């Protein structure tokens, strides 16, 4: 029993020592995340998406976007409803910055169980952003966000070859809080 207690104490000491040696990247991460701070707030507007059959579905959109973990991650909650109030889009995204790779990423989750690991890129600090991912069915889905004067425009395109895309989504929002 004594031997077990000594092993446990040694393991705790080792873990404490290793975590004490981990560099603190919080300032670097917060600085990188400040380049997307314009996204924070509550947004409301309209959007449309292309359905698999080629028809368009319109929706009323609410986006609630908040920093978490001392401004080191951005939590994005999106809800789209049709004119009857039925939910047609329900998503959650987490945008973060990796100080080791110096890159942003976004993990998104849909209410139907699907999720994506997307690349997120700042084109112009607090004005223009891209995020994209490889579609499991083939091709790439890429979104461009432009935010100016409390107006958010986001356009999504699908491309089979990575070069030629067709518009599959658009959203126009106004900051309400």
PyMOL commands that set and color helices and strands:
alter all, ss='L'
color gray80, all
select helices_A, chain A and resi 2-20+26-39
alter helices_A, ss='H'
color red, helices_A
select strands_A, chain A and resi 41-50+56-68+73-81+87-98+103-110+115-124+128-134+140-148+151-159+165-175
alter strands_A, ss='S'
color yellow, strands_A
deselect
rebuild
show_as cartoon
